[in-house]
Amino acid sequence: MNLRIALAAAALAAPLFAAPLFAQDHPVPSDPRWLVYSAADPEQKPGLGAHVVFVAGEQEYRAEQALPMLARLLSARHGFHCTVLFTLKDGMVDPTQKTRPDDPEMFHELPGLEHLASADLLVLFTRFLTLHDEDLAHLDRYLDSGKPLIGIRTANHGFQGNWTYEVDGKKVRFGDDVLGGTFRGHHGGWHREATRGIVVEANADHPVLRGVKDVFGPTDVYRTYPKGKGLPRGCTALLLGQPLRSLERDAEPNTDKEALPVAWVKTWTGNGGKAARVFHMTMGSARDFECDDLRRLFLNASLWCLGREDQITKELSVALVGAYAPLHSGFDYEKLGVKPHPPSHYR
């Protein structure tokens, strides 16, 4: 732990923000351990060459397919520089890796986190990761920086083991405190009930919802707060998720189950004292992102997080860039065809 504290302290002594990267070259060198996507025509696009770092490290919902797809979309169509980092084993992206407590000695390798120093936006899609102290120090610094954050689905229970980040001497819960909620159970039927998105009428004018009308995903609704309560103070609910009676898009709603928030915005203030914009969605499996309007929700959230809500229009393209055939969610890896691949496989 001493090493991590020393690294975090040294990082805080340095400037919190890198120089603006707009319309400049991609800030991260090419490397077989991660993917980089350079902005197309950044001066003409709403991304303006901002650098988005994606972190894919979960075992169920195929983040390793979803995040490169989103990076291609942001870079090719909207002028963002994007970097996608993965948890690796022997140089391979391996979603089948164990987590604690299945393996009490487990540590996950996540090369490239030092590039958070040049990130303008961090997108996390992680689940039960245990990282080395030197890697956690990079994340600590980012959380103290005042720079924005997006958490997708399992990110609200994205870390375990030696996660000990504190603000003003108080231990921080990544899900509840930073993102605004943590996984408290499958409200919808796990792998049995899909989700239909319902725009929160009172917040329908929020820029993140601009052009978002028809959200569907085959994953279930998470419960992120105790029964009888609601989202924490400071969270603005944008989208509710209604459980359906099957995994089909045209399935009837399961009226025995209330609709719960599946997307919201808030702010987070770390040790740097500057508030950061945060967007969290509990939808977001790779197959959920086959939905055009879920991709639009993510695009809008990326621009809002960066303070560019004036650039959000209904006309912004969310068309896929390249082929996208995501595998089904689940842990039956052999049946689902999930196996280790080099990062280049997902380009």
Secondary structure, DSSP 8 states (H G I E B T S, - for coil): -HHHHHHHHHHHHS-SS----TTS--SS---TTSEEE--SSGGGSTTTT-EEEEEEE-SSS-HHHHHHHHHHHHHHHH--EEEEEE-EETTEE-TT---TTTSTT--BB-TTGGGGGG-SEEEEEE-SB-B-HHHHHHHHHHHHTT--EEEEGGGGG-B-SS---EETTEE--IIIIIIS-----BSS-TTT--EEEEE-GGGTTSGGGTT----EESS--B--S-TT--S-TT-EEEEEEEEBSSSSTT--B-TTS--EEEEEEEEEE-TT--EEEEEEES---TTGGGSHHHHHHHHHHHHHHTT-GGG--TTS-----S-------SS-HHHHT---B-GGGG-
